[in-house]
Amino acid sequence: MDYPELQSYARLLNSFHTPSAVSSGKQLHLLFLKRGALFSVLSIANRLLQMYVRCDSLRDAQFLFDEMPQRNYFAWNTLLEGYVKRGNKGNLLEFFYAMPQKDEFSWNVVVSGLMSLGACNEAQQVFDEMPWKKEIAWNMMIHGHVRNGRLREALILFKDFLKWKSCQGKGLMNWDPFILATAVRLCSATRRVELGKQIHAHLVLDNVNCDSVLASSLVDMYGKCGDLDVAKRLLVTMEKPDDYSLSSLISSLANASKMDEARRLFERKHNPCVVLWNTMISGYIINNEPVEALGLYNRMHKEGVKGDFSTFSAVLSACSCLCNRTICIELHLQALKLGIMSDLVVASAFIDAYSKCGSHGDASELFGELDTYDTVLLNSMTTVFLNCGRINEAKRIFSDTQPKSLISWNSMICGLSQNGYPMEALDLFCTMNDCNIWMDEFSLSSAISACASISLLDLGEQIFARATVIGLDNHQILASSLMDLYCKCGLVDHGRKLFDQLIDADSASWNSMLMGYAMNGHGDEALALFHLMKLKAVPPNEITFTAVLSACSHCGLVEEAKHWFWIMKNDYHVDPKVEHYSCVIDLLTRAGQLQEAVDLISNIPFPTDANMWSAILRGCIEHGNKSLAIIVVNKIIELDFRNSGAFVQLAAALASAGDWMESSSARQLMRDMKIHKSPGKSWC
């Protein structure tokens, strides 16, 4: 076999790229060995070595390398690349330092390989040892730190790069634009706008030609750092603004609540890509304009632009805000047509949206149709089952979730506690502790809330002490949970002392203290605290007004309760819920204002239940209003015809009024309807 023929076989090795091709490569290996060309022609040995590395057969590559009588830079670097692909930093460094000679490629391969493995400290050490450095090495290091989330180290290294570059005696005109774009993006990520401005100034002074990547990075930096005027001027100077620049500026305008400007910028773009549509839709969601978001999506759909997983995630957030199940179903059908329901991000978004729309059945059905799951999706489904009280299903999914994230543990502990299983929640918390799983403020807060629900003061204080030890005690969510614990254990003064120590209490902390006063019968203190809350300009919410109305009820402040009930609707635009109506109705009936209570319950804009009417019936009996009691009983029977309590209370009221015949008739009617009195229970 002559030399040209051997070289043609050697070139054939370049077509082998997969592990399955190794056997064919070994046949050529044997052929070269038999012909005596393997170790006499270095290029053939190098090609064979490269083939083994490319096909992930490092063991064969190492055997061949050890047998080679001659090795050049190419051979050493080829095997070095094999160790990088293998991903073992120990073997990689051992081989690298065993190399008798290293060229620029050797150093760069090791630095890049270590960074890709996340071994940033080892990469930095090798970089520091490099006998010479070029822009590519600096760029790999800066990019590597950014990819590994080490923004501070990346910024420090870039400053070192500036010093190194100045020592070269060259201006920015000779810099690699890719490094400059990376540096600008780094300033954007760390909000170091001053450093970004310095880089921008040097670009202008040295007449550096900004390509689209660098210009986009500058627009992004100024936008994210809040200097929107400069970002807009930069965009205007760009001959053909790319979609990334437009998307960045639109996003920045949305974050600054300037949606009109963002929309005008969007409308100037002819045939916008899906990224721009997504940015605009997300901007409306951020600014709490779900109707506008859905309107823009409908226009996008009509114009034939196909949405991606980001589109559906954003639009489903709008559905969640509006609690619109119908639109969720329509989007579900569109996603099926596009074939993106297999994307776990999209599936998780649909499950979350169905859940927030109160359609737990749809969420469960969708979950049952999926073939694959990830931890995020399983966490979403666990929350769905917990929200609708399906505890066993939630436990099963939690048990099957591997690996369990911190959100998995927190969701389960919180859900068990809120569904009336505080001991199971605390058992799970103890398991989490025994497994040395890192806890955050939500883990500890949920555990303290579980203690509060069963008045376990000592354990709750121990958990808060744990929060103090690990440095989380300053979180307001923990302070609110501890206040709730003290108040539910009757230690209202302890709760108020803790509240007064808060530097900047949020609405949740105010609400915890208000509810604490209300549930312990301290109505005057609750109302005084509410007035202080108004003076501090803390916006009240529905929980706040539940506490205020409850406090009015405890103190018998009828007019005060009416006033705040009217204020919450008309001034604060908080729609009253069942608990608000219940507080006012209970107060009116106890004050003898029965007709007003009936008028209020008759005008409730959502369906009422028998319990609310039962409160009025108790008032009728207490104040001897027999005629109204009969009307109320009929209403209760209409809502719950098996309700024995209404008949029993009516019969007792009639008997108390001396109307024994009517009382007997009520009991007879109860027997005729085959309604049985609920038996009493004794725990003795």
ABEGO torsion letter per residue (X at the ends): XBAAAAAAAAAAAAABABAAAAAAAAAAAAAAAAAGAAAABAAAAAAAAAAAAAAGBAAAAAAAAAABABBBAAAAAAAAAAAAAAGBAAAAAAAAAABABBBAAAAAAAAAAAAAAGBAAAAAAAAAABABBBAAAAAAAAAAAAAAGBAAAAAAAAAAAAAAAAAAGBBAAABBAAAAAAAAAAAAAAGBAAAAAAAAAAAAAAGBBBBAAAAAAAAAAAAAAGBAAAAAAAAAABABBBAAAAAAAAAAAAAAGBAAAAAAAAAABBGBBAAAAAAAAAAAAAAGBAAAAAAAAAAAAAAGBBBBAAAAAAAAAAAAAAGBAAAAAAAAAAAAAAGAAABAAAAAAAAAAAAAAGBAAAAAAAAAABABBBAAAAAAAAAAAAAAGBAAAAAAAAAABOBBBAAAAAAAAAAAAAAGBAAAAAAAAAAAAAAGBBBBAAAAAAAAAAAAAAGBAAAAAAAAAAAAAAGAAABAAAAAAAAAAAAAAGBAAAAAAAAAABABBBAAAAAAAAAAAAAAGBAAAAAAAAAAAAAAGBBBBAAAAAAAAAAAAAAGBAAAAAAAAAAAAAAAGBBBBAAAAAAAAAAAAAAGBAAAAAAAAAABABBBBAAAAAAAAAAAAAAGBAAAAAAAAAAAAAABAABAAAAAAAAAAAAAAGBAAAAAAAAAAAAAAGBBBBBBBBAX
